[in-house]
């Protein structure tokens, strides 16, 4: 659905909810979650992020999107992960726990 169609049909709220967000939006969600909870498993991050992702993505695409976001955040020093058996626990990077989302731009 395009913005013009949404406006003409009075479904702007649905359009806003359904459209894709920027990576900065998803990064902000992860940073907020980690600040609030201290750490998170990948499953917890999936549970938090999946509803915000584009409705048209498949399960595999959603998983890849989250993986790519977390990888970018890790490479930029925003988060770190510790492996616990077969899963990993994500934390804010203590050296740079600022909310500088611009470090991971599209």
N, C-alpha and C positions, 0 to 999 in steps of 0.2 A: 504494500500500500504506500502511495506517495503522500507527501505532506499536503499537496493540493487536494487530493481525493479525501484525505482525512478531514481537512477543513470544510470541504463542500458537504460531507456527509455527517459532520458533527462527531467524528470519532477521533478527535485529536489525542485524548488521553490514551486510548488504545494504541494509537500510532507511536506515541512517546514510549510506552511500555515495551512495544514490540521491536523498536528500532535498535540497531547495534549501538553500543556505547564505545567510547574510546578506551584504549589500554590504560590511560591514566585513571579512568573511573574504576576499573577493576583493581588496579594497584592500590588506589585509595581504600577500597573495601578491604583488601588483604591487610594493609597497614593498620587500619582501624581495628580489625579483628584481632591482630596480634598484640596491639597495644592494650586492648581490653582484656584479652584472655591469656596473654603471655606466650602461648605457643599453640600450634594446631597441627593435626595430622593432615595428610593430603585429602583424606575422606571428609574431614570437617571443612576444609577449604572448598572442596567440590560442592558440598551441601550448601555452603554459603553463596558460592559464585554461580552455580548452574542456573538458578532461577533468573539471574541478571543477564545471562547470555542470550543471544539471538535465538528465538524459538525455532527457527528453521534449521539449526545445527543438529547433526546426528550426535549420538552418544560419543562416538569416537572423535568427532570434531570438537565437542565440548571438552573432552579429556585433553586433547592436544592443545587447545586454546589455554587451558589452565596451566598445563605443563610449560608452554612457551612463556606465559606471563611470569611464573615462578622462576624459570631459568633466567629471564632478563633481570628480574629483581635480584637474584643471587649474584649474577655477574656484575651488577652495578653496586653491590655491597649494601643493599637495603635489607636483605634477609639472608639467613643461613639455614641449612638443614643438617640435622643429625640423624644418622641411620640407627634405627632400633629394630633389629631383625630384618624383616622384609619390608618394613615401612619406614617412613622418615617423619621426623617432627620438625616443623618450621618455626623459626624464631626471628625476631627482629635482630639485625646485626648490632651488637652492643657498641661497636666502634662508630656507627653512623645510624642512629635510630631516628633521625630527622624525617620529616615527611616531604622530602624533596622528590616529588613524583616526576619532576622534569628529568631526573636521571634516567628514566626509562620511557622516553617518548617514542611514539610510533615511527 
